[in-house]
């Protein structure tokens, strides 16, 4: 089992010392990766998961934050949970992600993408909300195509993205493609993970039966796409106070990575909490 930790950008904001300190603490504690979330734009009255999000919540750009984290750390992997893929043009995104991976010496390896659930956010960036799933599928294909293409360039002719003889450099460091994990709480997300992703990271608001069904669907979709279902990583949210028995139960479900969140705000308390978790988990 691998263990990662998330950093709440809307709660902690963009304070550079706080972000760098938390990332360094997570690295020193032995966590594999740090994850940050994304919302491109909020509007008054917007609800997420049934809860209204204050429009003044700070959601710093996740990739800029991860670049900053990379400069302040040495080992910890960089993850998004989740990057709203339909709201980014994949040609520019391919270069941004490869650049972060290159500058971090190969640590932009836990990109997790989703399609978003707030129509106002799609409207703000000029995206038809009903097309976001198809856009995400195409964007994943574009990212992979640009990363693996050479000096002759790549061409693409899709429903949303079209280009001819495009070269994108730098490339990801020492790999042909960056891993792309798929997040979400829908069966469409599970199918996308199996058909196109390197991993599945479902949301938290699912029943045990639905969660089990979705992971099975992801594996079935991988088989149908001619891919190895056993190569699909399975990431889940978990409580930072989980026991060794709970970890074993997750592993029995096929989970390969658990992402926890700190339950305290003060750095001294976070240090104690992360140290206690590291001791229990054997980090």
PLY file of the C-alpha trace (Angstrom):
ply
format ascii 1.0
element vertex 283
property float x
property float y
property float z
element edge 282
property int vertex1
property int vertex2
end_header
0.00 0.00 0.00
1.17 3.51 -0.85
0.20 6.51 1.26
-0.30 10.09 0.09
-1.68 13.23 1.70
-3.85 16.04 0.41
-3.42 19.75 1.06
-6.59 21.82 1.28
-5.93 24.88 -0.85
-9.31 26.51 -0.12
-8.79 26.08 3.63
-5.11 27.05 3.87
-5.06 29.40 0.87
-1.94 30.34 -1.04
0.33 31.18 1.87
3.73 30.12 0.46
5.40 29.35 3.78
2.48 27.22 4.90
2.33 25.28 1.64
6.07 24.69 1.47
6.24 23.74 5.14
3.41 21.24 4.83
4.94 19.64 1.73
8.33 19.36 3.45
6.66 17.84 6.51
4.82 15.31 4.36
8.05 14.40 2.58
9.99 14.06 5.84
7.18 11.88 7.24
7.55 9.43 4.36
4.41 10.12 2.33
4.66 9.11 -1.32
2.82 12.13 -2.70
0.96 15.35 -2.03
-2.37 16.08 -3.76
-4.07 19.43 -4.34
-7.59 20.15 -5.72
-8.88 22.47 -8.43
-11.82 24.73 -9.12
-11.33 27.10 -12.02
-14.07 29.55 -11.04
-16.75 29.85 -8.36
-20.01 31.78 -8.47
-22.26 32.97 -5.63
-24.63 30.18 -4.61
-22.56 27.41 -6.22
-23.02 24.02 -4.56
-20.62 21.11 -4.58
-21.67 17.77 -3.11
-24.84 19.38 -1.78
-22.89 22.02 0.14
-22.67 25.66 -0.89
-19.16 26.87 -1.59
-18.44 30.47 -0.55
-17.51 32.33 -3.70
-14.52 33.88 -1.91
-12.82 30.54 -1.21
-9.23 30.73 -2.48
-8.53 28.04 -5.04
-4.97 28.75 -6.25
-4.03 27.12 -9.53
-3.05 23.53 -8.65
-0.25 23.17 -11.20
1.37 26.43 -10.16
1.15 25.26 -6.54
2.72 21.91 -7.40
5.55 23.64 -9.25
6.18 25.67 -6.11
6.05 22.50 -3.99
8.54 20.79 -6.30
11.03 23.61 -5.76
10.69 23.27 -1.98
11.04 19.46 -1.84
13.22 16.70 -3.27
11.34 13.41 -3.39
7.60 13.69 -2.90
5.42 13.01 -5.95
2.96 15.62 -7.20
-0.74 14.88 -7.63
-4.01 16.58 -8.47
-7.28 15.52 -6.94
-8.74 16.42 -9.36
-7.69 18.58 -12.31
-10.82 19.57 -14.26
-9.63 18.38 -17.65
-12.43 19.69 -19.94
-11.65 23.24 -18.82
-8.04 23.12 -20.04
-6.90 23.05 -23.66
-4.85 19.83 -23.94
-2.15 21.28 -26.22
-1.13 23.88 -23.66
-1.71 21.45 -20.81
0.61 18.84 -22.33
3.46 21.34 -22.27
2.67 22.56 -18.73
2.60 19.06 -17.29
5.74 17.93 -19.10
7.52 21.08 -17.95
6.59 20.47 -14.31
7.71 16.85 -14.62
11.00 17.92 -16.19
11.74 20.64 -13.64
10.77 18.39 -10.70
13.05 15.62 -12.01
10.19 13.24 -12.76
7.68 13.84 -10.00
4.52 14.96 -11.86
3.34 11.38 -11.77
-0.06 11.40 -10.02
-2.13 13.60 -12.28
-5.77 12.77 -11.56
-8.37 14.28 -13.87
-12.11 14.77 -13.58
-14.88 16.37 -15.62
-16.40 18.74 -13.06
-19.92 18.86 -11.67
-20.81 22.57 -11.64
-22.45 23.99 -14.81
-21.53 27.55 -13.84
-17.85 26.61 -13.92
-18.14 25.19 -17.43
-20.04 28.27 -18.58
-17.33 30.55 -17.18
-14.70 29.00 -19.47
-16.98 28.66 -22.49
-17.49 24.89 -22.35
-20.83 23.21 -23.02
-21.41 21.32 -19.76
-23.05 18.41 -21.60
-19.89 17.78 -23.64
-17.40 17.63 -20.79
-17.09 13.83 -20.75
-16.36 13.62 -24.47
-13.95 16.54 -24.16
-12.10 14.73 -21.39
-11.77 11.58 -23.50
-10.34 13.56 -26.40
-8.05 15.57 -24.13
-6.51 12.40 -22.68
-5.85 11.15 -26.21
-4.28 14.49 -27.18
-2.02 14.57 -24.12
-0.71 11.09 -24.79
-0.25 11.79 -28.51
1.77 14.96 -27.93
3.97 13.38 -25.26
4.88 10.39 -27.41
5.28 12.21 -30.74
8.69 13.16 -32.09
10.28 15.81 -34.25
7.90 15.13 -37.14
5.00 16.33 -35.01
1.53 14.96 -34.41
-1.87 15.59 -35.95
-5.32 15.18 -34.43
-8.81 15.55 -35.88
-11.47 15.18 -33.21
-14.81 16.63 -32.26
-13.28 19.37 -30.10
-9.56 19.54 -30.89
-7.86 19.71 -34.29
-4.26 20.39 -35.23
-1.62 19.33 -37.76
2.09 18.60 -37.39
2.39 19.92 -33.85
5.52 19.33 -31.77
5.47 19.69 -28.00
8.71 19.88 -26.03
10.07 19.31 -23.43
8.92 15.76 -22.97
8.20 14.09 -19.63
11.42 13.01 -17.96
12.60 9.49 -18.84
9.10 8.23 -19.70
7.11 8.27 -22.94
3.90 9.40 -21.23
2.87 10.72 -17.85
0.41 8.54 -15.94
-3.16 9.81 -16.04
-5.51 8.71 -13.29
-9.25 9.31 -13.53
-11.27 10.63 -10.62
-15.01 10.93 -10.13
-18.03 9.32 -8.55
-19.83 8.11 -11.67
-19.85 4.97 -13.74
-18.74 7.05 -16.70
-15.60 7.92 -14.73
-15.00 4.25 -13.98
-15.34 3.36 -17.67
-12.98 6.21 -18.62
-10.43 4.99 -16.08
-10.45 1.49 -17.52
-10.48 2.52 -21.16
-7.94 5.35 -20.99
-6.49 5.78 -17.52
-3.59 4.43 -15.54
-5.61 4.46 -12.34
-9.01 5.09 -10.79
-9.58 7.49 -7.88
-13.30 7.49 -7.03
-14.95 10.15 -4.92
-15.92 9.63 -1.33
-19.73 9.78 -1.48
-20.44 6.25 -2.69
-21.98 3.23 -1.04
-19.78 0.18 -0.58
-21.78 -1.72 -3.22
-21.53 1.09 -5.77
-17.83 1.52 -5.09
-17.27 -2.19 -5.64
-19.34 -2.15 -8.83
-17.45 0.84 -10.22
-14.04 -0.70 -9.67
-15.24 -3.89 -11.37
-16.55 -1.76 -14.22
-13.18 -0.03 -14.55
-11.44 -3.39 -14.81
-14.00 -4.69 -17.32
-13.57 -1.54 -19.40
-9.81 -2.09 -19.43
-10.28 -5.62 -20.76
-12.69 -4.39 -23.45
-10.10 -1.78 -24.51
-7.40 -4.46 -24.78
-5.58 -3.20 -21.71
-4.30 -5.04 -18.63
-6.79 -4.58 -15.77
-4.15 -5.57 -13.22
-2.05 -2.56 -14.26
-4.82 -0.19 -13.15
-3.95 1.53 -9.89
-6.76 2.01 -7.39
-6.58 5.06 -5.13
-9.02 5.85 -2.34
-9.62 8.56 0.24
-9.14 7.45 3.85
-9.11 8.87 7.35
-5.76 9.85 8.83
-6.60 7.91 11.98
-7.21 4.61 10.15
-5.89 1.45 11.76
-3.67 -1.30 10.39
-6.76 -3.49 10.15
-8.47 -0.84 8.02
-5.48 -0.72 5.69
-5.68 -4.50 5.27
-9.39 -4.20 4.45
-8.65 -1.61 1.76
-5.93 -3.84 0.33
-8.37 -6.74 0.16
-10.57 -4.56 -2.07
-7.69 -4.05 -4.50
-6.72 -0.57 -3.27
-3.10 0.30 -4.05
-2.93 3.85 -2.62
-4.66 5.69 0.22
-4.88 9.49 0.39
-5.45 11.05 3.81
-5.93 14.63 4.98
-4.68 16.35 8.08
-7.45 17.06 10.59
-5.63 19.96 12.30
-4.50 23.38 11.12
-1.53 24.34 13.28
1.87 23.23 11.94
2.99 21.83 15.30
-0.18 19.74 15.56
0.18 18.62 11.95
3.71 17.47 12.69
2.50 15.29 15.56
-0.44 13.95 13.55
1.65 13.03 10.51
4.36 11.48 12.69
1.76 9.32 14.43
0.30 8.21 11.11
3.75 7.46 9.71
4.53 5.28 12.71
1.27 3.32 12.37
1.67 2.90 8.62
5.37 2.09 8.76
6.41 4.95 6.47
0 1
1 2
2 3
3 4
4 5
5 6
6 7
7 8
8 9
9 10
10 11
11 12
12 13
13 14
14 15
15 16
16 17
17 18
18 19
19 20
20 21
21 22
22 23
23 24
24 25
25 26
26 27
27 28
28 29
29 30
30 31
31 32
32 33
33 34
34 35
35 36
36 37
37 38
38 39
39 40
40 41
41 42
42 43
43 44
44 45
45 46
46 47
47 48
48 49
49 50
50 51
51 52
52 53
53 54
54 55
55 56
56 57
57 58
58 59
59 60
60 61
61 62
62 63
63 64
64 65
65 66
66 67
67 68
68 69
69 70
70 71
71 72
72 73
73 74
74 75
75 76
76 77
77 78
78 79
79 80
80 81
81 82
82 83
83 84
84 85
85 86
86 87
87 88
88 89
89 90
90 91
91 92
92 93
93 94
94 95
95 96
96 97
97 98
98 99
99 100
100 101
101 102
102 103
103 104
104 105
105 106
106 107
107 108
108 109
109 110
110 111
111 112
112 113
113 114
114 115
115 116
116 117
117 118
118 119
119 120
120 121
121 122
122 123
123 124
124 125
125 126
126 127
127 128
128 129
129 130
130 131
131 132
132 133
133 134
134 135
135 136
136 137
137 138
138 139
139 140
140 141
141 142
142 143
143 144
144 145
145 146
146 147
147 148
148 149
149 150
150 151
151 152
152 153
153 154
154 155
155 156
156 157
157 158
158 159
159 160
160 161
161 162
162 163
163 164
164 165
165 166
166 167
167 168
168 169
169 170
170 171
171 172
172 173
173 174
174 175
175 176
176 177
177 178
178 179
179 180
180 181
181 182
182 183
183 184
184 185
185 186
186 187
187 188
188 189
189 190
190 191
191 192
192 193
193 194
194 195
195 196
196 197
197 198
198 199
199 200
200 201
201 202
202 203
203 204
204 205
205 206
206 207
207 208
208 209
209 210
210 211
211 212
212 213
213 214
214 215
215 216
216 217
217 218
218 219
219 220
220 221
221 222
222 223
223 224
224 225
225 226
226 227
227 228
228 229
229 230
230 231
231 232
232 233
233 234
234 235
235 236
236 237
237 238
238 239
239 240
240 241
241 242
242 243
243 244
244 245
245 246
246 247
247 248
248 249
249 250
250 251
251 252
252 253
253 254
254 255
255 256
256 257
257 258
258 259
259 260
260 261
261 262
262 263
263 264
264 265
265 266
266 267
267 268
268 269
269 270
270 271
271 272
272 273
273 274
274 275
275 276
276 277
277 278
278 279
279 280
280 281
281 282
